């Protein structure tokens, strides 16, 4: 939300396989609504701990055309395509620019598929 891209956040399910770290094109269902989304799997490199350590692995999905608050709801993520590897960004603005480009890629991908 602080970056201007509100997300549905999930902790990786214990004992379950998780797709490759990076940015994925997905469709996410939450609260009875399904939306095209960008899903990030990884450790945000812009938020390091006091000793420089990365935070725990997380799953964050930015749903297109979705602005509801959804806490404590079941979330289903359907993976369509791997978009790119996770990488470090020098500052929040560089990350915002990359996320905007990723969102444009996602819109083109889903438009070609009619969703």
C-alpha positions in Angstrom: 0.0 0.0 0.0 2.9 2.4 0.8 4.2 1.9 -2.7 0.8 2.8 -4.3 0.1 -0.8 -5.2 -2.2 -2.3 -2.5 -1.7 -6.1 -2.2 -3.3 -9.2 -0.9 -0.5 -10.7 1.3 -0.1 -14.4 2.2 2.5 -16.3 4.1 3.8 -19.3 2.3 1.8 -22.4 3.4 3.8 -24.7 5.6 4.8 -27.9 4.0 3.5 -26.8 0.5 5.5 -26.2 -2.6 5.7 -22.6 -3.6 6.5 -21.5 -7.2 9.8 -19.9 -8.1 10.7 -16.6 -6.5 10.0 -13.6 -8.7 7.0 -11.9 -10.3 4.2 -14.0 -11.8 1.1 -13.2 -13.9 -1.8 -14.7 -12.0 -5.5 -14.7 -11.5 -6.5 -14.3 -7.9 -9.9 -15.1 -6.3 -10.7 -13.5 -2.9 -14.0 -12.6 -1.4 -15.9 -14.2 -4.3 -14.2 -12.0 -6.9 -11.6 -13.1 -9.4 -9.1 -10.5 -10.9 -6.0 -10.5 -13.0 -3.0 -9.9 -10.9 0.7 -9.6 -10.5 2.0 -11.9 -7.8 5.4 -11.4 -6.1 7.0 -14.3 -4.4 10.2 -13.5 -2.5 11.9 -11.4 0.1 11.4 -7.6 -0.5 14.9 -6.3 -1.0 14.0 -2.7 -0.2 13.1 -3.6 3.5 16.2 -5.1 5.2 16.5 -5.6 8.9 18.9 -3.7 11.1 21.7 -6.2 10.4 21.0 -6.1 6.6 19.1 -9.4 6.6 16.2 -9.9 4.3 12.7 -10.4 5.7 10.9 -13.8 5.5 9.6 -15.1 2.2 6.2 -13.8 1.4 3.5 -13.9 -1.4 2.0 -10.5 -2.4 -0.6 -10.2 -5.1 -1.6 -6.9 -6.7 -5.1 -7.3 -8.1 -6.1 -5.2 -11.1 -9.3 -3.1 -10.6 -9.7 -4.2 -7.0 -9.7 -1.8 -4.0 -11.5 -3.8 -1.3 -10.0 -4.5 2.1 -9.8 -8.3 2.5 -8.4 -9.5 5.8 -8.8 -13.1 7.0 -10.3 -14.3 3.7 -9.4 -17.4 1.7 -7.3 -16.5 -1.3 -6.8 -18.7 -4.4 -3.9 -17.8 -6.7 -3.8 -19.4 -10.2 -0.4 -19.0 -11.8 -0.3 -18.3 -15.5 3.2 -17.2 -16.4 6.5 -16.3 -14.8 7.3 -12.7 -15.7 10.7 -12.0 -14.2 13.3 -12.7 -11.4 13.3 -10.8 -8.2 15.9 -8.1 -8.1 17.1 -5.3 -5.9 16.1 -1.7 -6.6 18.2 1.3 -5.5 15.1 3.2 -4.2 11.3 3.0 -3.9 10.8 5.1 -7.1 12.8 2.6 -9.2 10.7 -0.2 -7.8 7.5 1.8 -8.6 8.6 2.3 -12.2 9.4 -1.5 -12.6 6.0 -2.4 -11.0 4.2 -0.1 -13.5 6.0 -1.8 -16.4 5.1 -5.2 -14.9 1.5 -4.1 -14.7 1.5 -3.0 -18.3 2.9 -6.4 -19.3 0.2 -8.2 -17.3 -2.6 -6.1 -18.9 -1.3 -7.0 -22.4 -1.0 -10.7 -21.5 -4.5 -11.0 -20.1 -6.0 -8.8 -22.9 -4.6 -11.3 -25.5 -6.4 -14.1 -23.6 -9.7 -12.2 -23.3 -9.6 -12.0 -19.5 
